[in-house]
Amino acid sequence: MKEIVPSPPPLVHNQFESVRELFSQNVVPSYGRFDLVFSHGAGSYLFDVAGKRYLDLGAGIAVCCLGHAHPAITEALVEQSRKLIHVSNLYFTEPQGRLAAELVKRIGAGKCFFANSGAEANEGLFKLARKFGHDEGRFEILTATNSFHGRTLAGIAATGQDKVKKGFEPATPGFRHIPFNDLAAARNAISPATVAILMEGVQGEGGVMPATPEYLLGLRALCDEKKLLLFMDGVQCGHYRTGRFQSFQRILENVPGGEKFLPDGVSMAKSLGGGFPIGAFWVRAPYADLLGPGTHASTFGGTPLACAVALKVLEVIERERLDEQARKLGEWFKRELERLAATYPQVVKRARGLGFILGLELVEKEKIRAFTASDKTAALQFVNRLHEAGVLTIPAGTQIVRLLPPLNLKPQEAGEGISKIEEVIKSVA
Ligand SMILES: *Cc1c(COP(=O)(O)O)cnc(C)c1O
């Protein structure tokens, strides 16, 4: 029986302004935020404080893999929080052990460490690499140009983009960048101090650039030859977004030798908790006990609450075959984006990506007359026009519009997304 609840108070017309004011007075302005204030969500849709509905093809930057307000997540949060939220890592709890087992089952023989974010998961891998190379004086980690690995001091040192480093020098030592998908460059860059290589399977912030199968297999062989650890940053492209649990599994599907590929470490976060904060790294069996008691820790890492939610997210993805959904609908989505690129070459250069990590590359801003008057990048102006049309996407770099929808996006929602994207393209063509 439904309870009779009073109808909500009428919307204050300046709620948008008052929230903005709270931010400008009290929140550190480190983000370039869009002029949108959201109040609630349901499935693939978000609602702003004025009641306008948006189709969310960004999913909180690849986080809300089951969309918004998913009943299974709510249930897991409520059930577990009634029992136990936190005890610290001084003790054992069952959900952490079970979640570790589920991740090991999906990646390979090894163990997991739990943290709270992608940056923190990567920090754990950096420490693992330093411990591994310590007695030989090796410490240096190679990462790719245009990569993204988080905003901590080591994270920005690892990230291959100058814009995240500027103003925060001196950089944490021990990181160097190599061009992505260039195996010869990786080989040439290795010094006597090199101990590990860290790569994204699909560069996310760098504009949706997948690694090639040859590159991944080549890096594995190179790391074996030079006794380096090979780490994959699966924070954005992982968790079934490409149709497989980790993007390297998808990239190496049906590639000779691909089924044997295993990195030495994998970092995870974003979709892992479907919106509840949790990060983790997996480390391959031979190195799984390198970080012994007292060497690494996180107060909040792997709470029963976070792990119960992450277990539920995995259960729903598996039960509803959302991996297949992301793969199939992602293929359809990409073909549609390719059609738009072919139909409107004056606006769209190409589409790229795998499954539900997709990028629409726009032509140079100077070539889109509707965009030349503003000093904002083409990607930003395009994303803003999509907001007006009621669709959320995420810019990457100056020319790429990223699509990272929830894995349970419905076919008709994908159709709505494409038709609104086409509308915006037409309006600027
Ligand atoms: C988002 C992201 C990170 C950082 O994760 P945070 O949770 O923001 O610390 C690291 N690596 C990749 C590939 C990411 O996309």
Ligand as a Chemical Component Dictionary entry (heavy atoms), coordinates in Angstrom:
data_LIG
# 
_chem_comp.id                   LIG 
_chem_comp.type                 NON-POLYMER 
_chem_comp.pdbx_formal_charge   0 
_chem_comp.three_letter_code    LIG 
# 
loop_
_chem_comp_atom.comp_id 
_chem_comp_atom.atom_id 
_chem_comp_atom.alt_atom_id 
_chem_comp_atom.type_symbol 
_chem_comp_atom.charge 
_chem_comp_atom.model_Cartn_x 
_chem_comp_atom.model_Cartn_y 
_chem_comp_atom.model_Cartn_z 
_chem_comp_atom.pdbx_ordinal 
LIG C1 C1 C 0 39.591 8.389 -13.751 1  
LIG C2 C2 C 0 40.863 7.682 -13.984 2  
LIG C3 C3 C 0 41.850 7.570 -12.987 3  
LIG C4 C4 C 0 41.722 8.265 -11.666 4  
LIG O1 O1 O 0 40.659 7.800 -10.918 5  
LIG P1 P1 P 0 40.147 8.663 -9.667  6  
LIG O2 O2 O 0 39.092 7.794 -9.048  7  
LIG O3 O3 O 0 39.628 9.960 -10.188 8  
LIG O4 O4 O 0 41.306 8.868 -8.766  9  
LIG C5 C5 C 0 42.967 6.815 -13.261 10 
LIG N1 N1 N 0 43.140 6.222 -14.451 11 
LIG C6 C6 C 0 42.232 6.311 -15.433 12 
LIG C7 C7 C 0 42.457 5.612 -16.727 13 
LIG C8 C8 C 0 41.068 7.065 -15.249 14 
LIG O5 O5 O 0 40.183 7.189 -16.244 15 
# 
loop_
_chem_comp_bond.comp_id 
_chem_comp_bond.atom_id_1 
_chem_comp_bond.atom_id_2 
_chem_comp_bond.value_order 
_chem_comp_bond.pdbx_ordinal 
LIG C1 C2 SING 1  
LIG C2 C3 SING 2  
LIG C2 C8 DOUB 3  
LIG C3 C4 SING 4  
LIG C3 C5 DOUB 5  
LIG C4 O1 SING 6  
LIG O1 P1 SING 7  
LIG P1 O2 DOUB 8  
LIG P1 O3 SING 9  
LIG P1 O4 SING 10 
LIG C5 N1 SING 11 
LIG N1 C6 DOUB 12 
LIG C6 C7 SING 13 
LIG C6 C8 SING 14 
LIG C8 O5 SING 15 
# 
